[in-house]
Amino acid sequence: MPGILMHLSGPLQSFGEHSHFTDRDTHTRPTRSALIGILAAAQGLRREADLSDLRTLRFTIRTDRSGVRMVDFHTVGGGLPRDRSVPSANGDRKDEGKATVVTERHYLADAAFTVAVDGDPTLINSVTTALRTPRWPPYLGRRACPPAGPVLVATGLDDAAAALTSFPLHRRRPAGASTVTVDVAHDQPPTSGHPARHRLRDDPTSFDDYHRSWNVRTEYVTTLTLPADLCAGLGTDWINALAAAQALETTA
C-alpha cells in the first residue's frame, strides 16, 4: 500500500483523548484525531468538512523519543467583566472576582514520532501535495505547539509502514549498544507479535464546532528491535541524517 512518512517533534506536544475542561490530558503518542486533523488543516478543509476519505488512511506510529510528561498550570477567564466571564452549568455567568477557572494541561516534552501514512494512491498524492504547501500550518495537538522541523519527510513509498524499520531514528545512540527497541502503534491488527491493546476514543467522524464526535477504536502496540546505527542523534546530526535519507529517496 503506497504511502508517506511524517515526523512530529517539538519542545511540546499534546494529544488529548478523554480531556475535560479543567484537566486536559495527553496520550503517549499522536492520536488518529490529531493526525487526521493535521492532514485536514493542510488541505484547507473546514471543520464541518466530510472526513470519510481521510478516515480510510492507515497510520503506524514509531516512537523515536517518548519524551517527558509535564503538567502546566493555566487559568481561564480571569479579569473579564461579568458578561464575558466563564459560563456556569446553569447557563448563568460567574460574578467578577470569582470567574477564574484553574486548569491543568498535560504535555509531552521533547518527544519525537515518525508516522507512516498508507492508503489509496490518489488520496496519498493529495495529502502529500497539501503537506508540501499547507493551507493552514500544522501543530502538534495544540496551536501553541508548532513542529520543530518539516512534517513531511519521505514520499512515494511502496509500503510506508515497512519503511519505519529503516528510516533514521531521532534519538542519540546509546553507548555500547548494538540494537535499540522502539514502540510501534498500529491502528490495524499487526501481522506478527503479541501487541498490547488499548481502547481509545480518537477516531473522528466530525470536527464541526457544534457536533464534534469520535468513534472508539483499538490501538495495537508492538515492540520493534532495530540496529543502533539507525540512531541519528539530535540537532544538526539529525538534520544531516534526514537530508541524507531524503537524498536517497530522490535518487531511488
The 8 nearest C-alpha neighbors of each residue, nearest first, counted from 0:
[[1, 158, 117, 157, 118, 2, 119, 159],
 [2, 0, 157, 158, 156, 117, 120, 118],
 [1, 3, 117, 159, 156, 116, 158, 123],
 [2, 4, 154, 116, 153, 159, 156, 115],
 [5, 3, 115, 153, 114, 152, 116, 151],
 [6, 4, 151, 114, 150, 152, 113, 115],
 [5, 7, 113, 150, 112, 114, 152, 151],
 [8, 6, 112, 111, 150, 146, 113, 5],
 [9, 7, 111, 146, 147, 110, 112, 6],
 [8, 10, 147, 146, 11, 109, 110, 145],
 [9, 11, 109, 108, 12, 8, 147, 110],
 [12, 10, 108, 9, 107, 144, 106, 109],
 [13, 11, 139, 107, 106, 144, 140, 108],
 [14, 12, 106, 140, 25, 107, 15, 141],
 [15, 13, 25, 140, 26, 29, 30, 16],
 [16, 14, 25, 24, 18, 26, 17, 13],
 [15, 17, 18, 201, 26, 200, 14, 25],
 [18, 16, 15, 19, 24, 200, 23, 25],
 [19, 17, 23, 24, 15, 16, 22, 20],
 [20, 18, 22, 21, 23, 17, 24, 15],
 [19, 21, 22, 23, 18, 102, 103, 100],
 [20, 22, 102, 19, 103, 23, 101, 100],
 [23, 21, 103, 19, 20, 102, 18, 104],
 [24, 22, 18, 104, 19, 105, 103, 21],
 [23, 25, 15, 105, 18, 22, 104, 17],
 [26, 24, 15, 14, 13, 105, 106, 27],
 [25, 27, 14, 28, 15, 16, 24, 29],
 [26, 28, 25, 29, 65, 107, 14, 13],
 [29, 27, 26, 30, 14, 62, 112, 65],
 [30, 28, 14, 33, 31, 34, 26, 27],
 [29, 31, 33, 32, 201, 14, 34, 28],
 [32, 30, 34, 33, 202, 201, 35, 29],
 [31, 33, 30, 201, 35, 203, 34, 202],
 [34, 32, 36, 30, 31, 35, 140, 29],
 [35, 33, 31, 37, 36, 32, 30, 38],
 [34, 36, 38, 32, 37, 33, 31, 39],
 [35, 37, 33, 39, 34, 38, 32, 40],
 [38, 36, 34, 40, 35, 39, 137, 41],
 [37, 39, 41, 35, 36, 40, 42, 126],
 [38, 40, 36, 42, 44, 41, 37, 35],
 [41, 39, 43, 37, 135, 42, 38, 44],
 [40, 42, 133, 134, 38, 129, 135, 43],
 [43, 41, 129, 39, 40, 44, 134, 38],
 [42, 44, 134, 40, 41, 135, 39, 45],
 [45, 43, 39, 42, 40, 48, 46, 41],
 [46, 44, 48, 47, 43, 40, 39, 207],
 [45, 47, 207, 206, 48, 44, 208, 205],
 [46, 48, 207, 45, 206, 49, 205, 208],
 [49, 47, 45, 46, 44, 50, 205, 207],
 [48, 50, 51, 47, 205, 52, 204, 44],
 [51, 49, 53, 52, 54, 48, 204, 205],
 [50, 52, 54, 53, 49, 55, 204, 48],
 [51, 53, 54, 55, 50, 56, 122, 49],
 [54, 52, 55, 50, 56, 51, 35, 39],
 [53, 55, 51, 52, 56, 50, 35, 203],
 [56, 54, 53, 52, 57, 51, 118, 119],
 [57, 55, 118, 54, 53, 117, 58, 116],
 [56, 58, 117, 116, 118, 55, 186, 59],
 [59, 57, 116, 115, 186, 60, 56, 185],
 [58, 60, 185, 115, 114, 184, 160, 61],
 [61, 59, 114, 184, 183, 113, 115, 58],
 [62, 60, 183, 113, 112, 182, 63, 114],
 [61, 63, 112, 64, 182, 65, 181, 183],
 [62, 64, 112, 111, 169, 168, 61, 170],
 [65, 63, 111, 110, 66, 62, 170, 112],
 [64, 66, 110, 62, 63, 111, 67, 27],
 [67, 65, 110, 109, 108, 64, 107, 68],
 [66, 68, 108, 107, 69, 109, 65, 110],
 [69, 67, 107, 106, 108, 66, 70, 105],
 [68, 70, 106, 105, 67, 107, 71, 108],
 [71, 69, 105, 104, 106, 103, 72, 68],
 [70, 72, 104, 103, 105, 73, 69, 106],
 [71, 73, 103, 102, 104, 70, 74, 101],
 [74, 72, 102, 101, 103, 71, 75, 104],
 [73, 75, 101, 100, 102, 99, 76, 72],
 [76, 74, 100, 99, 77, 101, 73, 102],
 [75, 77, 99, 84, 85, 98, 79, 100],
 [78, 76, 99, 79, 98, 75, 74, 100],
 [77, 79, 76, 80, 96, 95, 99, 98],
 [78, 80, 84, 77, 83, 76, 81, 95],
 [81, 79, 83, 82, 95, 84, 78, 94],
 [80, 82, 84, 83, 95, 94, 92, 79],
 [83, 81, 80, 84, 92, 79, 93, 85],
 [84, 82, 81, 80, 79, 85, 92, 76],
 [83, 85, 81, 76, 79, 98, 82, 92],
 [84, 86, 76, 98, 92, 93, 87, 83],
 [87, 85, 92, 91, 90, 84, 93, 88],
 [86, 88, 90, 91, 89, 92, 93, 85],
 [87, 89, 90, 86, 91, 92, 85, 93],
 [88, 90, 87, 91, 86, 92, 93, 85],
 [91, 89, 87, 88, 86, 92, 85, 93],
 [90, 92, 87, 89, 86, 93, 88, 85],
 [93, 91, 86, 87, 84, 85, 81, 94],
 [92, 94, 98, 97, 84, 85, 81, 87],
 [93, 95, 97, 81, 98, 96, 92, 84],
 [96, 94, 81, 97, 98, 80, 93, 79],
 [95, 97, 98, 94, 78, 99, 77, 93],
 [98, 96, 95, 94, 99, 93, 77, 100],
 [97, 99, 93, 84, 96, 77, 76, 95],
 [98, 100, 77, 76, 75, 97, 74, 101],
 [99, 101, 75, 74, 98, 76, 102, 77],
 [102, 100, 74, 73, 75, 99, 21, 103],
 [103, 101, 21, 73, 22, 74, 72, 100],
 [104, 102, 22, 72, 71, 73, 21, 23],
 [105, 103, 23, 71, 70, 22, 24, 102],
 [104, 106, 70, 24, 25, 69, 23, 71],
 [107, 105, 13, 69, 12, 68, 11, 108],
 [106, 108, 68, 12, 67, 66, 11, 13],
 [107, 109, 11, 67, 66, 10, 110, 106],
 [110, 108, 66, 10, 9, 11, 107, 67],
 [111, 109, 66, 64, 65, 108, 8, 107],
 [112, 110, 8, 64, 63, 7, 62, 65],
 [113, 111, 62, 7, 63, 61, 6, 114],
 [112, 114, 6, 61, 5, 60, 7, 62],
 [113, 115, 60, 5, 4, 59, 6, 61],
 [116, 114, 4, 59, 159, 160, 58, 3],
 [115, 117, 58, 2, 3, 57, 4, 159],
 [118, 116, 2, 57, 1, 56, 0, 159],
 [119, 117, 56, 0, 1, 123, 57, 120],
 [118, 120, 122, 121, 123, 1, 117, 0],
 [121, 119, 123, 122, 1, 124, 118, 2],
 [122, 120, 124, 123, 119, 125, 118, 126],
 [121, 123, 125, 119, 124, 120, 126, 118],
 [122, 124, 120, 126, 125, 121, 127, 119],
 [125, 123, 127, 121, 122, 126, 120, 128],
 [124, 126, 122, 128, 123, 127, 129, 121],
 [125, 127, 129, 123, 128, 124, 130, 122],
 [128, 126, 124, 130, 129, 125, 123, 131],
 [127, 129, 131, 125, 126, 130, 124, 132],
 [128, 130, 126, 133, 42, 41, 132, 127],
 [131, 129, 133, 127, 132, 128, 41, 126],
 [130, 132, 128, 129, 133, 127, 151, 41],
 [131, 133, 129, 130, 128, 134, 41, 42],
 [134, 132, 41, 129, 130, 135, 136, 131],
 [133, 135, 43, 41, 42, 132, 40, 136],
 [134, 136, 40, 133, 41, 43, 137, 42],
 [137, 135, 133, 41, 138, 134, 40, 37],
 [138, 136, 37, 135, 41, 145, 40, 139],
 [137, 139, 145, 142, 144, 140, 146, 141],
 [140, 138, 12, 144, 141, 145, 146, 13],
 [139, 141, 13, 14, 138, 33, 12, 142],
 [142, 140, 143, 144, 139, 138, 13, 12],
 [141, 143, 144, 138, 145, 140, 139, 137],
 [142, 144, 141, 145, 138, 139, 11, 140],
 [143, 145, 139, 142, 141, 138, 11, 12],
 [146, 144, 138, 139, 143, 147, 9, 142],
 [147, 145, 9, 148, 8, 138, 7, 139],
 [148, 146, 9, 8, 145, 149, 10, 7],
 [147, 149, 146, 150, 8, 9, 7, 6],
 [148, 150, 151, 152, 6, 147, 146, 7],
 [149, 151, 6, 5, 7, 152, 148, 146],
 [152, 150, 5, 149, 153, 4, 130, 6],
 [151, 153, 5, 4, 150, 6, 149, 154],
 [154, 152, 4, 3, 151, 245, 5, 155],
 [155, 153, 3, 156, 4, 2, 152, 127],
 [156, 154, 2, 3, 157, 1, 153, 248],
 [155, 157, 2, 158, 159, 1, 154, 3],
 [156, 158, 1, 0, 159, 2, 155, 161],
 [159, 157, 0, 1, 156, 161, 160, 2],
 [158, 160, 2, 162, 115, 161, 156, 3],
 [161, 159, 115, 162, 158, 163, 59, 117],
 [160, 162, 163, 159, 158, 164, 165, 115],
 [163, 161, 159, 164, 160, 165, 166, 158],
 [162, 164, 161, 166, 165, 160, 159, 61],
 [163, 165, 162, 161, 166, 225, 160, 223],
 [166, 164, 163, 162, 167, 229, 161, 225],
 [165, 167, 163, 162, 164, 168, 229, 244],
 [168, 166, 229, 231, 230, 165, 169, 240],
 [169, 167, 230, 229, 231, 170, 63, 166],
 [168, 170, 63, 231, 232, 237, 230, 233],
 [171, 169, 232, 230, 168, 233, 231, 63],
 [170, 172, 232, 230, 173, 231, 233, 169],
 [171, 173, 230, 227, 174, 170, 232, 231],
 [174, 172, 176, 171, 175, 227, 179, 230],
 [175, 173, 176, 172, 177, 171, 227, 178],
 [174, 176, 173, 177, 172, 227, 178, 179],
 [177, 175, 173, 174, 178, 227, 179, 172],
 [176, 178, 227, 226, 175, 179, 228, 173],
 [179, 177, 227, 226, 225, 176, 224, 180],
 [180, 178, 225, 227, 224, 226, 181, 177],
 [179, 181, 224, 223, 225, 222, 178, 182],
 [182, 180, 223, 222, 62, 183, 224, 63],
 [181, 183, 222, 62, 221, 61, 223, 220],
 [182, 184, 61, 221, 60, 220, 222, 62],
 [185, 183, 220, 60, 219, 59, 221, 218],
 [186, 184, 59, 219, 187, 218, 220, 58],
 [185, 187, 218, 58, 219, 57, 217, 59],
 [186, 188, 185, 189, 219, 218, 57, 217],
 [189, 187, 219, 190, 185, 186, 194, 218],
 [190, 188, 191, 187, 185, 192, 219, 194],
 [189, 191, 188, 192, 187, 193, 194, 185],
 [192, 190, 189, 193, 194, 188, 221, 222],
 [191, 193, 194, 221, 190, 189, 222, 223],
 [192, 194, 195, 221, 191, 220, 189, 219],
 [195, 193, 221, 220, 219, 192, 196, 189],
 [194, 196, 220, 219, 221, 193, 197, 218],
 [197, 195, 219, 218, 194, 217, 220, 198],
 [196, 198, 218, 217, 199, 219, 195, 220],
 [197, 199, 217, 216, 218, 215, 196, 200],
 [200, 198, 215, 216, 201, 217, 197, 218],
 [201, 199, 215, 214, 213, 202, 216, 16],
 [200, 202, 32, 199, 213, 31, 203, 16],
 [201, 203, 214, 213, 32, 31, 200, 215],
 [204, 202, 213, 32, 205, 201, 212, 214],
 [203, 205, 213, 212, 50, 202, 214, 206],
 [204, 206, 211, 212, 207, 203, 210, 47],
 [207, 205, 211, 46, 47, 208, 212, 203],
 [206, 208, 47, 46, 210, 211, 209, 205],
 [209, 207, 210, 211, 206, 46, 47, 205],
 [208, 210, 207, 211, 206, 47, 212, 205],
 [211, 209, 207, 208, 212, 205, 206, 47],
 [212, 210, 206, 205, 207, 208, 209, 213],
 [213, 211, 205, 204, 203, 210, 214, 206],
 [212, 214, 203, 202, 204, 201, 200, 215],
 [213, 215, 202, 200, 203, 201, 216, 204],
 [214, 216, 200, 199, 202, 201, 198, 213],
 [215, 217, 199, 198, 200, 214, 218, 202],
 [218, 216, 198, 197, 199, 196, 219, 186],
 [217, 219, 197, 186, 196, 185, 198, 220],
 [218, 220, 196, 185, 194, 184, 195, 186],
 [221, 219, 184, 194, 195, 183, 185, 196],
 [220, 222, 194, 183, 182, 184, 223, 192],
 [223, 221, 182, 181, 183, 180, 224, 220],
 [222, 224, 181, 180, 182, 225, 221, 183],
 [225, 223, 180, 179, 178, 181, 222, 226],
 [224, 226, 179, 178, 180, 227, 223, 164],
 [227, 225, 178, 228, 229, 177, 179, 224],
 [226, 228, 178, 177, 229, 179, 230, 172],
 [229, 227, 226, 230, 172, 177, 231, 178],
 [228, 230, 167, 227, 168, 226, 231, 165],
 [231, 229, 168, 172, 228, 170, 227, 171],
 [230, 232, 237, 168, 169, 167, 229, 240],
 [233, 231, 171, 170, 237, 236, 230, 169],
 [232, 234, 237, 236, 170, 169, 171, 235],
 [235, 233, 236, 237, 238, 232, 239, 169],
 [234, 236, 238, 237, 239, 233, 232, 240],
 [237, 235, 239, 234, 238, 232, 233, 240],
 [236, 238, 233, 240, 231, 232, 235, 239],
 [239, 237, 235, 241, 240, 236, 242, 234],
 [240, 238, 242, 236, 241, 237, 235, 243],
 [239, 241, 243, 237, 242, 238, 231, 244],
 [242, 240, 238, 244, 243, 239, 237, 245],
 [241, 243, 239, 245, 240, 244, 246, 238],
 [242, 244, 246, 240, 241, 245, 239, 247],
 [245, 243, 241, 247, 246, 242, 240, 248],
 [244, 246, 248, 242, 247, 243, 241, 249],
 [245, 247, 243, 249, 248, 244, 242, 250],
 [248, 246, 244, 250, 245, 249, 251, 243],
 [247, 249, 245, 251, 246, 250, 244, 153],
 [250, 248, 246, 247, 251, 245, 244, 154],
 [249, 251, 247, 248, 246, 245, 244, 243],
 [250, 248, 249, 247, 246, 245, 155, 156]]
